[in-house]
């Protein structure tokens, strides 16, 4: 069986979906009564099988191996119906609702789409489809008894499921915020794109029923599939991966904000503390941030004997005037004073082994305090005050 470019696309997407489904199986075994997980696995399984079996080469091969002309039609239509039911079932169990209401809606959905699949199979066996049709089965057999009903049934079933799922997503999106809302607002039109696919095919089938030829609409409807797949993938992924991505970006931003403070303290001797360099390319950002904060806390603690309360008070007084002139407040002045005192303590530790007799206590700091302290290190006001107070410290040291 040769595989063209189009077939490879079907097989690649289908294989990925089945692989993801297989990765979910251990969790399904552990939580076999979790209807949401079961619906997700069913959706992945149906979507993967649909992509593989709907490929033109697969249609021809299935017909040839079974010896039944067009047997691929009810197979693809049944899987399409299963995919539609699973999509609706997933939304029903995903959205918050009273448990009894969710169970009742789930049972109704499972029953309705199971009966629809059985009806599709029975209608195909009742009809006659001797001429193989790989791409135009819907319109070619639109006037054939039983097959006509089968075609309308699967398109109607998919349209109803997608329309209902879209309405549920849109209604739910009004009650939530953040990435979940964004995902639902993407899923709602994604389902409507599939509804458009069904409507266009129904128009083509209706045209055949009334003696007209709009077969080109079948090819037009196929163009909706990539868009629906893309929007659906983004809509389902965003609520799951979005918060994690946002948290990672926030952590990376904090690492960058702490860089000035880390640079100022990187040569501080920390007796009793072990410094380890974590490779950034294979260390999670949250672990890097924890390590960075630990190193900074150790360095600030190691400098405690070298803090000068007189310097801190003098800098705080000067910084208060500068902060008020720039629209700041006393907390900004206090951070600036701490930054200058730490910078001078670094210099004192480097040049003099003798600690300050009356060291200024520095309160325990949270991550946000460290970030403010780090930002103060880059301030021109901090650098000016540091240079101003460093000279007397050096003179006193030489004396």
TISEFI-189846 format. One record per residue (C-alpha): residue in one letter; x negated, y negated, z negated. Coordinates in nm, 3 decimals, padded with zeros to 5 digits. Example, Ala and Ser with C-alpha at 12.3 -4.5 7.8 and 13.67 -1.06 7.14 Angstrom:
// TISEFI-189846
+---------+---------+---------+---------+
! residuo !    east !   north !      up !
+---------+---------+---------+---------+
!       a ! -01.230 !  00.450 ! -00.780 !
!       s ! -01.367 !  00.106 ! -00.714 !
+---------+---------+---------+---------+
//
This chain:
// TISEFI-189846
+---------+---------+---------+---------+
! residuo !    east !   north !      up !
+---------+---------+---------+---------+
!       x !  00.000 !  00.000 !  00.000 !
!       x ! -00.166 ! -00.324 !  00.111 !
!       x ! -00.137 ! -00.631 ! -00.104 !
!       x ! -00.114 ! -00.976 !  00.048 !
!       x ! -00.186 ! -01.299 ! -00.132 !
!       x !  00.178 ! -01.336 ! -00.236 !
!       x !  00.187 ! -00.984 ! -00.377 !
!       x ! -00.131 ! -01.043 ! -00.578 !
!       x !  00.034 ! -01.345 ! -00.739 !
!       x !  00.331 ! -01.129 ! -00.844 !
!       x !  00.105 ! -00.855 ! -00.978 !
!       x ! -00.128 ! -01.093 ! -01.163 !
!       x !  00.157 ! -01.271 ! -01.342 !
!       x !  00.334 ! -00.944 ! -01.418 !
!       x !  00.018 ! -00.785 ! -01.558 !
!       x ! -00.047 ! -01.082 ! -01.786 !
!       x !  00.307 ! -01.072 ! -01.920 !
!       x !  00.288 ! -00.697 ! -01.984 !
!       x ! -00.050 ! -00.741 ! -02.155 !
!       x !  00.096 ! -01.004 ! -02.388 !
!       x !  00.389 ! -00.771 ! -02.454 !
!       x !  00.148 ! -00.488 ! -02.541 !
!       x ! -00.033 ! -00.719 ! -02.783 !
!       x !  00.298 ! -00.777 ! -02.961 !
!       x !  00.372 ! -00.405 ! -03.006 !
!       x !  00.181 ! -00.356 ! -03.337 !
!       x !  00.377 ! -00.644 ! -03.490 !
!       x !  00.699 ! -00.495 ! -03.350 !
!       x !  00.622 ! -00.160 ! -03.514 !
!       x !  00.567 ! -00.331 ! -03.849 !
!       x !  00.875 ! -00.555 ! -03.815 !
!       x !  01.106 ! -00.338 ! -03.610 !
!       x !  01.418 ! -00.499 ! -03.757 !
!       x !  01.309 ! -00.853 ! -03.663 !
!       x !  01.556 ! -00.942 ! -03.390 !
!       x !  01.360 ! -01.251 ! -03.284 !
!       x !  01.045 ! -01.045 ! -03.226 !
!       x !  01.242 ! -00.773 ! -03.050 !
!       x !  01.399 ! -01.031 ! -02.819 !
!       x !  01.056 ! -01.181 ! -02.745 !
!       x !  00.910 ! -00.838 ! -02.660 !
!       x !  01.210 ! -00.753 ! -02.443 !
!       x !  01.175 ! -01.086 ! -02.263 !
!       x !  00.805 ! -01.027 ! -02.195 !
!       x !  00.866 ! -00.668 ! -02.083 !
!       x !  01.152 ! -00.765 ! -01.851 !
!       x !  00.962 ! -01.061 ! -01.706 !
!       x !  00.650 ! -00.850 ! -01.646 !
!       x !  00.843 ! -00.566 ! -01.480 !
!       x !  01.043 ! -00.815 ! -01.275 !
!       x !  00.730 ! -00.985 ! -01.139 !
!       x !  00.573 ! -00.651 ! -01.042 !
!       x !  00.883 ! -00.484 ! -00.896 !
!       x !  01.003 ! -00.796 ! -00.711 !
!       x !  00.683 ! -00.814 ! -00.505 !
!       x !  00.756 ! -00.732 ! -00.138 !
!       x !  00.509 ! -00.443 ! -00.135 !
!       x !  00.669 ! -00.298 ! -00.449 !
!       x !  01.016 ! -00.318 ! -00.293 !
!       x !  00.903 ! -00.128 !  00.016 !
!       x !  00.709 !  00.130 ! -00.185 !
!       x !  00.995 !  00.193 ! -00.429 !
!       x !  01.237 !  00.249 ! -00.142 !
!       x !  00.991 !  00.485 !  00.029 !
!       x !  00.905 !  00.692 ! -00.278 !
!       x !  01.269 !  00.744 ! -00.384 !
!       x !  01.391 !  00.803 ! -00.030 !
!       x !  01.690 !  00.579 ! -00.105 !
!       x !  01.726 !  00.276 !  00.119 !
!       x !  01.732 ! -00.051 ! -00.078 !
!       x !  01.725 !  00.123 ! -00.419 !
!       x !  01.489 ! -00.157 ! -00.522 !
!       x !  01.784 ! -00.401 ! -00.510 !
!       x !  01.978 ! -00.266 ! -00.812 !
!       x !  01.647 ! -00.207 ! -00.994 !
!       x !  01.538 ! -00.571 ! -00.952 !
!       x !  01.889 ! -00.701 ! -01.021 !
!       x !  01.921 ! -00.491 ! -01.337 !
!       x !  01.583 ! -00.614 ! -01.465 !
!       x !  01.681 ! -00.971 ! -01.375 !
!       x !  01.997 ! -00.927 ! -01.583 !
!       x !  01.795 ! -00.782 ! -01.870 !
!       x !  01.561 ! -01.082 ! -01.850 !
!       x !  01.858 ! -01.319 ! -01.858 !
!       x !  02.010 ! -01.146 ! -02.158 !
!       x !  01.676 ! -01.139 ! -02.339 !
!       x !  01.627 ! -01.512 ! -02.275 !
!       x !  01.965 ! -01.591 ! -02.424 !
!       x !  01.909 ! -01.346 ! -02.712 !
!       x !  01.576 ! -01.512 ! -02.794 !
!       x !  01.732 ! -01.858 ! -02.816 !
!       x !  02.021 ! -01.724 ! -03.025 !
!       x !  01.781 ! -01.576 ! -03.282 !
!       x !  01.527 ! -01.860 ! -03.265 !
!       x !  01.761 ! -02.146 ! -03.349 !
!       x !  01.868 ! -02.192 ! -03.712 !
!       x !  02.220 ! -02.063 ! -03.779 !
!       x !  02.409 ! -01.864 ! -04.044 !
!       x !  02.287 ! -01.500 ! -04.035 !
!       x !  02.633 ! -01.356 ! -03.972 !
!       x !  02.690 ! -01.595 ! -03.680 !
!       x !  02.352 ! -01.501 ! -03.533 !
!       x !  02.422 ! -01.127 ! -03.566 !
!       x !  02.765 ! -01.163 ! -03.408 !
!       x !  02.629 ! -01.366 ! -03.115 !
!       x !  02.340 ! -01.119 ! -03.071 !
!       x !  02.575 ! -00.821 ! -03.058 !
!       x !  02.797 ! -00.996 ! -02.805 !
!       x !  02.499 ! -01.085 ! -02.587 !
!       x !  02.353 ! -00.732 ! -02.597 !
!       x !  02.689 ! -00.570 ! -02.523 !
!       x !  02.779 ! -00.805 ! -02.237 !
!       x !  02.447 ! -00.776 ! -02.055 !
!       x !  02.417 ! -00.400 ! -02.112 !
!       x !  02.759 ! -00.353 ! -01.951 !
!       x !  02.655 ! -00.584 ! -01.667 !
!       x !  02.347 ! -00.371 ! -01.596 !
!       x !  02.560 ! -00.055 ! -01.592 !
!       x !  02.808 ! -00.225 ! -01.356 !
!       x !  02.526 ! -00.327 ! -01.119 !
!       x !  02.404 !  00.033 ! -01.095 !
!       x !  02.755 !  00.175 ! -01.042 !
!       x !  02.844 ! -00.083 ! -00.776 !
!       x !  02.528 ! -00.003 ! -00.581 !
!       x !  02.603 !  00.370 ! -00.580 !
!       x !  02.961 !  00.298 ! -00.473 !
!       x !  02.847 !  00.084 ! -00.179 !
!       x !  02.646 !  00.161 !  00.133 !
!       x !  02.316 ! -00.011 !  00.223 !
!       x !  02.151 !  00.192 !  00.504 !
!       x !  01.939 ! -00.090 !  00.654 !
!       x !  01.638 ! -00.187 !  00.441 !
!       x !  01.623 ! -00.556 !  00.351 !
!       x !  01.318 ! -00.676 !  00.163 !
!       x !  01.394 ! -01.049 !  00.138 !
!       x !  01.750 ! -01.106 !  00.264 !
!       x !  01.948 ! -00.832 !  00.089 !
!       x !  02.187 ! -01.083 ! -00.076 !
!       x !  02.312 ! -01.238 !  00.249 !
!       x !  02.278 ! -00.929 !  00.470 !
!       x !  02.516 ! -00.728 !  00.251 !
!       x !  02.735 ! -01.020 !  00.141 !
!       x !  03.035 ! -00.873 !  00.326 !
!       x !  02.978 ! -00.511 !  00.222 !
!       x !  03.231 ! -00.375 ! -00.030 !
!       x !  03.090 ! -00.311 ! -00.380 !
!       x !  02.751 ! -00.454 ! -00.284 !
!       x !  02.918 ! -00.792 ! -00.250 !
!       x !  03.050 ! -00.765 ! -00.604 !
!       x !  02.710 ! -00.645 ! -00.729 !
!       x !  02.533 ! -00.947 ! -00.581 !
!       x !  02.783 ! -01.197 ! -00.721 !
!       x !  02.778 ! -01.021 ! -01.058 !
!       x !  02.401 ! -01.042 ! -01.111 !
!       x !  02.384 ! -01.403 ! -00.993 !
!       x !  02.679 ! -01.503 ! -01.214 !
!       x !  02.535 ! -01.319 ! -01.515 !
!       x !  02.200 ! -01.491 ! -01.478 !
!       x !  02.361 ! -01.830 ! -01.423 !
!       x !  02.582 ! -01.801 ! -01.732 !
!       x !  02.289 ! -01.691 ! -01.950 !
!       x !  02.061 ! -01.969 ! -01.828 !
!       x !  02.331 ! -02.236 ! -01.857 !
!       x !  02.413 ! -02.126 ! -02.212 !
!       x !  02.046 ! -02.111 ! -02.311 !
!       x !  01.989 ! -02.459 ! -02.168 !
!       x !  02.284 ! -02.601 ! -02.362 !
!       x !  02.165 ! -02.435 ! -02.686 !
!       x !  01.812 ! -02.570 ! -02.638 !
!       x !  01.935 ! -02.923 ! -02.572 !
!       x !  02.174 ! -02.918 ! -02.868 !
!       x !  01.905 ! -02.780 ! -03.099 !
!       x !  01.649 ! -03.036 ! -02.978 !
!       x !  01.863 ! -03.313 ! -03.128 !
!       x !  01.815 ! -03.166 ! -03.476 !
!       x !  01.436 ! -03.115 ! -03.474 !
!       x !  01.124 ! -03.319 ! -03.412 !
!       x !  00.764 ! -03.284 ! -03.303 !
!       x !  00.637 ! -03.005 ! -03.080 !
!       x !  00.949 ! -02.792 ! -03.126 !
!       x !  01.167 ! -03.071 ! -02.991 !
!       x !  00.929 ! -03.129 ! -02.698 !
!       x !  00.930 ! -02.756 ! -02.618 !
!       x !  01.308 ! -02.735 ! -02.627 !
!       x !  01.339 ! -03.045 ! -02.408 !
!       x !  01.120 ! -02.866 ! -02.152 !
!       x !  01.300 ! -02.532 ! -02.181 !
!       x !  01.642 ! -02.689 ! -02.122 !
!       x !  01.561 ! -02.811 ! -01.767 !
!       x !  01.359 ! -02.493 ! -01.703 !
!       x !  01.675 ! -02.289 ! -01.752 !
!       x !  01.867 ! -02.533 ! -01.531 !
!       x !  01.613 ! -02.476 ! -01.253 !
!       x !  01.703 ! -02.105 ! -01.266 !
!       x !  02.072 ! -02.202 ! -01.255 !
!       x !  01.994 ! -02.401 ! -00.940 !
!       x !  01.830 ! -02.089 ! -00.796 !
!       x !  02.149 ! -01.890 ! -00.863 !
!       x !  02.377 ! -02.160 ! -00.723 !
!       x !  02.177 ! -02.189 ! -00.399 !
!       x !  02.189 ! -01.813 ! -00.349 !
!       x !  02.562 ! -01.806 ! -00.423 !
!       x !  02.612 ! -02.078 ! -00.161 !
!       x !  02.426 ! -01.866 !  00.096 !
!       x !  02.631 ! -01.558 !  00.003 !
!       x !  02.958 ! -01.755 !  00.017 !
!       x !  02.861 ! -01.888 !  00.358 !
!       x !  02.826 ! -01.532 !  00.488 !
!       x !  03.163 ! -01.443 !  00.335 !
!       x !  03.326 ! -01.729 !  00.527 !
!       x !  03.152 ! -01.653 !  00.856 !
!       x !  02.874 ! -01.912 !  00.835 !
!       x !  02.497 ! -01.871 !  00.838 !
!       x !  02.300 ! -02.044 !  00.564 !
!       x !  02.042 ! -01.770 !  00.524 !
!       x !  01.759 ! -02.025 !  00.509 !
!       x !  01.881 ! -02.115 !  00.158 !
!       x !  01.744 ! -01.782 !  00.034 !
!       x !  01.393 ! -01.899 !  00.121 !
!       x !  01.467 ! -02.237 ! -00.035 !
!       x !  01.578 ! -02.075 ! -00.360 !
!       x !  01.250 ! -01.885 ! -00.389 !
!       x !  01.066 ! -02.218 ! -00.420 !
!       x !  01.238 ! -02.279 ! -00.755 !
!       x !  01.075 ! -01.976 ! -00.918 !
!       x !  00.722 ! -02.121 ! -00.973 !
!       x !  00.863 ! -02.440 ! -01.126 !
!       x !  01.092 ! -02.246 ! -01.360 !
!       x !  00.804 ! -02.018 ! -01.463 !
!       x !  00.571 ! -02.311 ! -01.531 !
!       x !  00.827 ! -02.508 ! -01.735 !
!       x !  00.928 ! -02.194 ! -01.925 !
!       x !  00.568 ! -02.110 ! -02.013 !
!       x !  00.502 ! -02.465 ! -02.135 !
!       x !  00.831 ! -02.479 ! -02.324 !
!       x !  00.766 ! -02.157 ! -02.517 !
!       x !  00.395 ! -02.226 ! -02.574 !
!       x !  00.421 ! -02.586 ! -02.695 !
!       x !  00.605 ! -02.519 ! -03.025 !
!       x !  00.366 ! -02.232 ! -03.104 !
!       x !  00.031 ! -02.376 ! -02.996 !
!       x !  00.107 ! -02.747 ! -03.031 !
!       x !  00.080 ! -02.776 ! -03.413 !
!       x ! -00.241 ! -02.573 ! -03.415 !
!       x ! -00.390 ! -02.787 ! -03.140 !
!       x ! -00.288 ! -03.106 ! -03.321 !
!       x ! -00.444 ! -02.978 ! -03.644 !
!       x ! -00.766 ! -02.888 ! -03.462 !
!       x ! -00.784 ! -03.231 ! -03.299 !
!       x ! -00.724 ! -03.396 ! -03.637 !
!       x ! -01.007 ! -03.190 ! -03.788 !
!       x ! -01.243 ! -03.279 ! -03.502 !
!       x ! -01.151 ! -03.645 ! -03.546 !
!       x ! -01.237 ! -03.624 ! -03.917 !
!       x ! -01.572 ! -03.462 ! -03.834 !
!       x ! -01.652 ! -03.751 ! -03.602 !
!       x ! -01.541 ! -04.006 ! -03.862 !
!       x ! -01.771 ! -03.845 ! -04.122 !
!       x ! -02.072 ! -03.856 ! -03.888 !
!       x ! -02.210 ! -04.195 ! -04.012 !
!       x ! -02.201 ! -04.081 ! -04.376 !
!       x ! -02.354 ! -03.747 ! -04.283 !
!       x ! -02.636 ! -03.925 ! -04.099 !
!       x ! -02.703 ! -04.152 ! -04.397 !
!       x ! -02.721 ! -03.857 ! -04.639 !
!       x ! -02.883 ! -03.591 ! -04.420 !
!       x ! -03.231 ! -03.635 ! -04.581 !
!       x ! -03.109 ! -03.655 ! -04.941 !
!       x ! -03.270 ! -03.390 ! -05.159 !
!       x ! -03.006 ! -03.172 ! -05.326 !
!       x ! -03.179 ! -02.946 ! -05.583 !
!       x ! -02.974 ! -02.637 ! -05.659 !
!       x ! -02.752 ! -02.677 ! -05.351 !
!       x ! -02.805 ! -02.462 ! -05.043 !
!       x ! -02.760 ! -02.635 ! -04.709 !
!       x ! -02.675 ! -02.418 ! -04.413 !
!       x ! -02.640 ! -02.533 ! -04.056 !
!       x ! -02.326 ! -02.392 ! -03.895 !
!       x ! -02.338 ! -02.353 ! -03.515 !
!       x ! -02.055 ! -02.573 ! -03.384 !
!       x ! -01.998 ! -02.360 ! -03.073 !
!       x ! -01.882 ! -02.054 ! -03.267 !
!       x ! -01.758 ! -02.200 ! -03.595 !
!       x ! -01.392 ! -02.301 ! -03.633 !
!       x ! -01.349 ! -02.678 ! -03.680 !
!       x ! -01.181 ! -02.638 ! -04.019 !
!       x ! -01.480 ! -02.437 ! -04.144 !
!       x ! -01.716 ! -02.703 ! -04.008 !
!       x ! -01.518 ! -02.972 ! -04.189 !
!       x ! -01.527 ! -02.781 ! -04.517 !
!       x ! -01.901 ! -02.733 ! -04.480 !
!       x ! -01.953 ! -03.099 ! -04.394 !
!       x ! -01.754 ! -03.216 ! -04.698 !
!       x ! -01.944 ! -02.977 ! -04.927 !
!       x ! -02.279 ! -03.112 ! -04.805 !
!       x ! -02.164 ! -03.471 ! -04.854 !
!       x ! -02.031 ! -03.403 ! -05.205 !
!       x ! -02.359 ! -03.234 ! -05.299 !
!       x ! -02.563 ! -03.526 ! -05.165 !
!       x ! -02.349 ! -03.787 ! -05.341 !
!       x ! -02.381 ! -03.590 ! -05.665 !
!       x ! -02.759 ! -03.554 ! -05.622 !
!       x ! -02.791 ! -03.933 ! -05.588 !
!       x ! -02.604 ! -03.999 ! -05.912 !
!       x ! -02.924 ! -04.060 ! -06.118 !
!       x ! -03.029 ! -04.330 ! -05.871 !
!       x ! -02.709 ! -04.536 ! -05.864 !
!       x ! -02.754 ! -04.891 ! -05.990 !
!       x ! -02.444 ! -05.038 ! -06.160 !
!       x ! -02.583 ! -05.391 ! -06.124 !
!       x ! -02.615 ! -05.352 ! -05.750 !
!       x ! -02.266 ! -05.209 ! -05.725 !
!       x ! -02.110 ! -05.495 ! -05.922 !
!       x ! -02.301 ! -05.761 ! -05.729 !
!       x ! -02.209 ! -05.609 ! -05.393 !
!       x ! -01.847 ! -05.570 ! -05.499 !
!       x ! -01.826 ! -05.938 ! -05.589 !
!       x ! -01.979 ! -06.043 ! -05.257 !
!       x ! -01.772 ! -05.792 ! -05.062 !
!       x ! -01.452 ! -05.914 ! -05.227 !
!       x ! -01.501 ! -06.262 ! -05.080 !
!       x ! -01.581 ! -06.115 ! -04.738 !
!       x ! -01.281 ! -05.880 ! -04.754 !
!       x ! -01.043 ! -06.161 ! -04.846 !
!       x ! -01.177 ! -06.374 ! -04.561 !
!       x ! -01.118 ! -06.085 ! -04.316 !
!       x ! -00.771 ! -05.998 ! -04.450 !
!       x ! -00.888 ! -05.700 ! -04.657 !
!       x ! -00.830 ! -05.619 ! -05.024 !
!       x ! -01.015 ! -05.512 ! -05.338 !
!       x ! -01.016 ! -05.145 ! -05.234 !
!       x ! -01.215 ! -05.236 ! -04.921 !
!       x ! -01.464 ! -05.425 ! -05.136 !
!       x ! -01.498 ! -05.126 ! -05.371 !
!       x ! -01.569 ! -04.890 ! -05.079 !
!       x ! -01.827 ! -05.132 ! -04.939 !
!       x ! -01.993 ! -05.157 ! -05.281 !
!       x ! -02.009 ! -04.778 ! -05.308 !
!       x ! -02.155 ! -04.752 ! -04.955 !
!       x ! -02.430 ! -05.007 ! -05.027 !
!       x ! -02.510 ! -04.847 ! -05.363 !
!       x ! -02.537 ! -04.501 ! -05.199 !
!       x ! -02.763 ! -04.637 ! -04.923 !
!       x ! -02.992 ! -04.802 ! -05.178 !
!       x ! -02.989 ! -04.484 ! -05.390 !
!       x ! -03.105 ! -04.289 ! -05.085 !
!       x ! -03.398 ! -04.528 ! -05.048 !
!       x ! -03.479 ! -04.509 ! -05.419 !
!       x ! -03.474 ! -04.129 ! -05.420 !
!       x ! -03.705 ! -04.126 ! -05.121 !
!       x ! -03.957 ! -04.375 ! -05.258 !
!       x ! -03.937 ! -04.327 ! -05.635 !
!       x ! -03.903 ! -04.008 ! -05.837 !
!       x ! -03.778 ! -04.200 ! -06.140 !
!       x ! -03.397 ! -04.215 ! -06.172 !
!       x ! -03.205 ! -04.522 ! -06.286 !
!       x ! -03.174 ! -04.530 ! -06.669 !
!       x ! -02.811 ! -04.643 ! -06.652 !
!       x ! -02.664 ! -04.480 ! -06.347 !
!       x ! -02.322 ! -04.592 ! -06.226 !
!       x ! -02.062 ! -04.312 ! -06.228 !
!       x ! -01.899 ! -04.235 ! -05.895 !
!       x ! -01.552 ! -04.084 ! -05.912 !
!       x ! -01.465 ! -03.764 ! -05.735 !
!       x ! -01.365 ! -03.829 ! -05.375 !
!       x ! -01.107 ! -03.686 ! -05.144 !
!       x ! -01.161 ! -03.637 ! -04.772 !
!       x ! -00.986 ! -03.963 ! -04.694 !
!       x ! -01.216 ! -04.146 ! -04.941 !
!       x ! -01.518 ! -03.995 ! -04.767 !
!       x ! -01.387 ! -04.114 ! -04.431 !
!       x ! -01.345 ! -04.470 ! -04.561 !
!       x ! -01.694 ! -04.451 ! -04.709 !
!       x ! -01.830 ! -04.324 ! -04.377 !
!       x ! -01.658 ! -04.601 ! -04.184 !
!       x ! -01.802 ! -04.855 ! -04.425 !
!       x ! -02.152 ! -04.729 ! -04.338 !
!       x ! -02.104 ! -04.866 ! -03.986 !
!       x ! -01.978 ! -05.205 ! -04.103 !
!       x ! -02.195 ! -05.511 ! -04.033 !
!       x ! -02.096 ! -05.645 ! -04.375 !
!       x ! -02.229 ! -05.328 ! -04.539 !
!       x ! -02.557 ! -05.346 ! -04.347 !
!       x ! -02.606 ! -05.714 ! -04.434 !
!       x ! -02.539 ! -05.653 ! -04.804 !
!       x ! -02.768 ! -05.351 ! -04.797 !
!       x ! -03.055 ! -05.552 ! -04.650 !
!       x ! -02.990 ! -05.834 ! -04.897 !
!       x ! -03.001 ! -05.611 ! -05.206 !
!       x ! -03.267 ! -05.372 ! -05.081 !
!       x ! -03.542 ! -05.636 ! -05.085 !
!       x ! -03.521 ! -05.703 ! -05.462 !
!       x ! -03.515 ! -05.328 ! -05.520 !
!       x ! -03.837 ! -05.286 ! -05.322 !
!       x ! -04.001 ! -05.579 ! -05.501 !
!       x ! -03.908 ! -05.436 ! -05.838 !
!       x ! -04.047 ! -05.100 ! -05.733 !
!       x ! -04.384 ! -05.253 ! -05.631 !
!       x ! -04.407 ! -05.446 ! -05.955 !
+---------+---------+---------+---------+
//
